[in-house]
Amino acid sequence: MGKYKNRILVVDDNAGIRSALQILLPLHFTDVKIIPSPNELISQTAEFKPDTVLLDMNFHRDINTGNEGLYWLSEIKSRFKDVEVVLFTAYADVALAVEGMKRGAFDFIVKPWENEKLISTLANACSRHRKEQAGTQGADAGTMLWGHSPAMEEIRRTVEKIAPTDASVLITGENGSGKDVLAGEIHRLSLRKGRRMVNADAGAIPETLFESELFGHVKGAFTDAKSDRTGLFEQAQGSTMFLDEIGNIPFHLQAKLLRVLQNRAVTRVGDTRPIPVDIRLICATNMDIRRMVAEGRFREDLYYRINTVHIQLPPLRERKDEIVPLAEMFLRRFAARYRREVTGMDEGAKAALCACTWKGNIRELQNCIEKAVIMSERKTLSREDLLLPSEIPGIQYESRNVQADIHGTQAAGAAEEREETLEMLEEKAIRNAMKRYGGNLTLVAKSLDISRPTLYSKLKKYGI
């Protein structure tokens, strides 16, 4: 059984339950952290950055009102709006469940739990978390932030033409360049905007779960399939399906996806009855799909099925006019999230941001601003607060001393340079492997002798 590439934080004061979950959850999710007290909840959420929190409702013996759980639920949602919360209680109280949902809980699990139900609920919560994150880059205005470069003006005109149609769209571009946000903008301008867009990250779905996740399954289809499950295609009925990292779908599974697109119907795992689906498909990838077709690694018929319209999204370094507006948008968001009194940035900071090459694109810029907002003690960010790479021409930074302060150490400069060099070598090796194997994560992981989950985390780390 493969693992969901998500982070789960569990808060429960029962040692027996913690022990059981410590065995169960790591079998299904790549990162799991379990703590016994809600007193650590806020700090651990900020540090661990979970996709979903599994939150017990009661933390004191002989008290089973659930008020503690509702309190901590409100605390999480007020501070970390995009983190999903699944409530966990031994007392099946419908009124409490309704109240929890009203306060922003994703779902409600009653103890003793069914393993499949628990895993499915957490996975669905993580999926919604990814969807919410995909839409955050345009959250301030509710739409995509458009620049004025010739390339972006042309893309904007294209989007305005194709959005009202049901044409399949393939968005290509570097990791972190905003392909998911562009997909959301196409959906927002479409005739299907009344229903939420459903997101599926093909790079995060284990091969063994691919059919079940996308097409669903019926009770008894496989071990632990104790109930029917609706797949993501059915969930997207009447709406838009955004399939990210399309190039990572293994060749033998591409035929199954093609069959669904051709027949406009899905057949759940373990069933024989086709279920009609009416969706608009938008796909995205950072890979060279044409090259993959030529090399026999991607089906040509599937390529033409998903590629009625192709949009190549430029990297951020070619969209200089968007850098400062994006940075200011991120600053407002993170100042509110972390309750920091940071209100803007000076001209030196803006110039430094525009001088950076942003190899990790918008995702790297967002990470940079988030760190700066957290660490700054001033209301206006300066270039020193940004901790940008020291190789930017004409700009000198004291990032080494700042980093030393952050980690509370006075390590020697030579040791720090060795650490930086090792990270640089690791990043270079990963980038070279990604280029050599055309972004095929399986081959890249094999060549580097690391697991796919490890590779996936390092890709995020280096903004690749």
N, C-alpha and C positions, 0 to 999 in steps of 0.2 A: 504494500500500500504506500503510495507516495505521500508527500507532505505538502500542506498549504504553506506558502511562503509568507507567513504572517506572524505578528507578535501578540501574544496573549498575556495579560496581567491578571492574576487571580488573587482575590482578597477573601480569606475565610479563616476563622479562628479555630476551626475543628481540625485537630492534627490528623485524624483518620481520613478525613476528606482531602486534606492537602496531600497526604501520601498517595491516595488513589489517583488524584489528578496529576500528580508528579509523574506517575507511570503512564497514564492514559494520554494526556495532551501532547507530550513530546513525540508521540508516535504519529501525530497528525499535523503538528505545527512546528515550524523551524525554530521559533524562539518563544519560550514560556518562562514566566517568572511568577513565583507564588509567595505571597507575604501573609502573615497571620493577623495583622492589625491594620485598620483603616487610618491609623495615625500616620502611617508612611505613605498613604495612597497618593496624595498630591505630589510629593517629592519624587516618588517612584514613577508616576505617570510622566512627569516632566523629564526625568532622566532616561527611562526605558523606552519612551515613545511608543506605547502599544497601539495596535489597530483597534483592539477590543479589550474591555475590562469585564471580567466575570466577577460580579460583586455580591457577596453574601448580604442578607437583609438584617441579620441580627448578630451582635457581637458581645452581648452580655447574657450570662446564664439566667434563665427564668424570665427573660424579656423577649416576647415574640411578636411585638406590634409591627415590626418592619420599619419603624420610624427612622432608625439609624441608617438603614439602607437608602431610604428616600432622601435623607439629609446628604449622604455622601454622593448619591446620584446627582443631586442638584449642584454640589460642589464641583464635580467633574465636568458637567455640562456647561457650567458658568465659566470655567477656566480653560477647558479643552473641548471646544464645541464640535470638532470633527472626530473625536474619539467615541466609538460606540460602547454602550454599556448593556450587558445582559445581566438581569437580576437573578439571584440564586437563593431560594428559600425552601425550607421544609414545610411551610404552611401554605396550602393551596387556597389562597384568599383572592377571589376574583376582583373584589373592590380594590385590593392592594395592587393587583396586576394592572388594572385600569389606571390607577393613580400614577404608577410607575411609568406607564406608556405616555401619559399626559405630560410627565416631566422630562420626557426625552429618551426613556429606555428603549432599546431596540426590541427586546423580547424578555421573556420570563420563563425560567426553568425551575421545576419543582423537584425537590429531593424526596426519595431516591430517584436518580435520573436514569434515562436510557442513553447508553453511550452514543448511539447513532444520532439521536435527537440533539444531544449536547454538541457534538462535533458539527452537525449540520447547521445548528443555530449560530455557533461561533463563526463558522466559515461564511455564512450569509451576512453576518454583522461586519466581518472584515471586508467582504465584497462591497458593502455599502460605504464603508470607510474609504475604500479606494475611489469609489465614484465621487464621494464628497470632495476628496482631495483633488481629483481631476478637474473639478469645477471651481476650485478656490482661486486660481490665477485671475479669473475674471470676476471674482465675487464682489469687488467694490462697486462696479458699474452694472453688473449682471450680464455683461457681454465681453467678448474678446477685446483686448487692448490692441488696437491696430496702429502700426507705424506708418510712415510716409515714404518708405523706400519704394522704388519702382516695382521690386519683386512682391512686396506685401500689398501694394495697390492692385497689382494684377490678380493676386490671390483673392483679395476682397471682392473684386468684380466677378471672379469665377464663383465664389461662394454665393453671392447674391443671385447668380443665374441658376445654380444647381440645387440650392437649398429647398425650393418648393417642389422639386421633383422627387422621385424615388430612386434615382440613379445611384448605383453602388459607387463608393468613393474609396480610393486608396491614398492615404496620406503617408509620405515618406519624409525622413529627415533624421538628424542626429538625436541621440538620447537627450531628453531634457529640453528640447526645442519648443515644446508646447503642442504636440500633435493631438493630445487628448483634449486640450482646450479648444483647438480648432474644430475637432469633432463635435464638441458640445455647442459651438457656435452654429455649425451647420444644422444641428438638431433644433436649436432655439429658433432658427429662421424657417424651419420646415413646417409642413402641414400636420406633422405628428407631435408638435411641441406640447400638446395637452397631456401627453403621457411621458413619464420620465424615461430618459435614455438608460439602457441597461449596458453596463460595462463588463467585459470579460478580458482578463489579462492572460493570453495564451502562454506567456512565458512563466507565469506563476502557477499554472494548473498542472499537477503531476500527470504524466501520461496515463497512469492507471485510473485516473479520475476524470479524464477528458470527456468521455461520452456521457458519463453520469452528470457532470457539471453542466455541459452545454445542452444535452438532450433529455436529461432526467432519467429516472429508473422507476420500476414498479417493485412492490413488496416481494421479497424473496428472490430478486434478480441475482443477488450474490450474498455472501456472508455478511451479516449485520444489516442487510437491507430490510428493516423491520416495518417500513411504511413506504408509500409512494412518494416520489420527489419530483417536483416540477423543475425542469431545466431552465437555463438562462434564455434559450430561444423562446420558450413558451412565456416566460416572464416579460419578454420584449414584444409580445403580441400587440399589434397596432402602433408600435413605437419604433425607435431606432436601436439597433444592436451595434455597439462599438466593440470591435474585436482587436485589441492591441497585441503587439508582438506577433503578428500573423506569421512571420517568417520562422518562428520557433516551433510551429506545429510539425511533428514528425511526419515523414512522407506517407506512412501507412495510414495515418489518421486524416490526411488531407482528402482522401477519397470519400470518407464519411461526411466531412463538411461539405464537399462538392455535391453529394447526393441530396443533402438537406436543401441547399440553395437551388438546385435544379428542380426538385420536387415541391419546394415550398411546404415541406411537411417534415416533422421529426417523429422518430419512433423511439420511445423510451427503452432503455436497456432492460431486457427481460420481457418485452412486449412485442407484439406483431402489428398492432394497430397504428397506422400513421395518423398524426395529429396535425392538421393544417396550421401553418403559421404565416402571419402577414407582418413582415418586418422590413425596415430599410437598413441595409448593411453599410457600415463604415469601418474600414480596416486601417491599421497603421503598423509601420515597421521602420527600423533603422537600417535594415539590410537592403542589399541590392537584389531585389526579387528577379529582375530580368537575368542577371548573372546566374542566380540560383536555378532558374528555368533552363538556361543554356547548359548548366552543369548537371541537370537531371535531379536536382535536390528540391525542386518545387514544381508541382503539376502545372503544365501550361494551360490546361482547360480551367483550372481553378484560378489561375492568374487573370485570365480574361473575364472570368465571372465576377471577380471582386474589383476590377479595374475599369469600370465604365468611364470614370473620371479620375485622373491622377493629379494630386497636388504635392509638389515638392516644397516643403517648408524650410526656408533658409535658417542657418544657425544664428544665434543671438549676435555674434561678432559682425554679421552682415546687416544687422538691424539696430545700429547704434542709437537711433533716435528713440528706441523703446526702453533703453537701459535705465535711465533715470526715472521715468514714469513707473516702470515696474518696481524699481527699488523703493520708491515712495509708497507705492501701494502695499508692498510687503512690510514696510516699516509701520504703517498704520495698523495693519493686521496683527503683527507680533507685539506691538506696544499695547494693544488692547488685550491680547491673549495673555501676556505675561505681566500685565498691569505695571508697565514701565512708563515713566513720564518723558518719553522720547518723542519729540514733535517734528523733527526734520533733520536735514543734513546740510553741512556748509558746502561752499563751492569747491573746496579742495577735495572733499569726499566725492562729489559728483564727477569731478575731472578724473579722479582715480578709478572710479567705476567704469567710465567710458574708455579709459586707457587699457583696461584688462581684456584679455582675449576670450575669457569665459568658455574654456573647453567643455565644461559641463553644462553650458547654456543656461536657460532660465532656472533650472533646478539648482545649479551651483550659485547663481545670484541670490536665489531665495534663501539658501542655506547660509550664505555670507551675511545677509541682512538679519536673519534670525539670531545668529551668534552675536552680531554687533549690538542688537537691541538688548539682548540678555546681559551682556558684559559691560555695556557703557554705563557710566555714572553721570553722564551729562544729558541735557535735553536735546542737544544738537550733535549729531554724529560728525566726527571728523574723519580724515583718511586713516588716522592711526587706529580708530575704533573698528575699522573694517577688516583688519587682519588679512589684507590681500597679498597675493604672491609677490615676493621681493623682486622678481625679474621684470616688473613693469618698467619700461624705459623712463628715466628721468625722475623716478619716485623712489624714495628711500623709506623703509619701514623698520620699526623696532619690534617686529612681530615675535622675535625669539624671546625677548624679555616678557612680553605680554603673555605668551603661551606658558612661560615658566611660572608666572604669577597665577595663571588659571589653574595649573596642576599643583600649585603649592610646592614647587621644588626649585632649587637653585643649582640644577645639574650643570656641569661644565659645558661650555659652548661646543667643544669638539664632540662630545657625546651626542648633543642634540643634532649636530650636522650629520653624524653617522645615522641617526634615526631617520632624518629627512631623506638621506640618500637611499636608504633601504626602501622607504615608501615610494620614492621616485622610480627606483628600479622595478619594484613590483608593478606600479602603474604602467610603466613602459612595456613590461612583459605581457601584461594583460591586453593593452592596446594593440601590440604587435600580433598577438594570437587572434584577437577579434578580427583584425584586418586579414590575416592569413587564411582564416577559415570562414570569411564572409559573415561573421556574426553568429555562426552556428554554436550555440552555447554548449551543446553536448560535446562537440569536437574540441572546443576551447578548453572546457573543464578537463577533458581527458589529456590534452597536450600539456596542461599545467599541473596535472596530477592532483587536482582538487575536486571536491564534490560540486554539483550544480548549485545547491543552496549557498555554499561558500563563495562560488563565483558570483552569484546573483548579489550577495551582500557587498562584495568588493566593487562590482560595477556601480552600485549605488554610492559607495564610499567615494569613488573617484569621478563620479558623474559621467560615466562612459555610456 
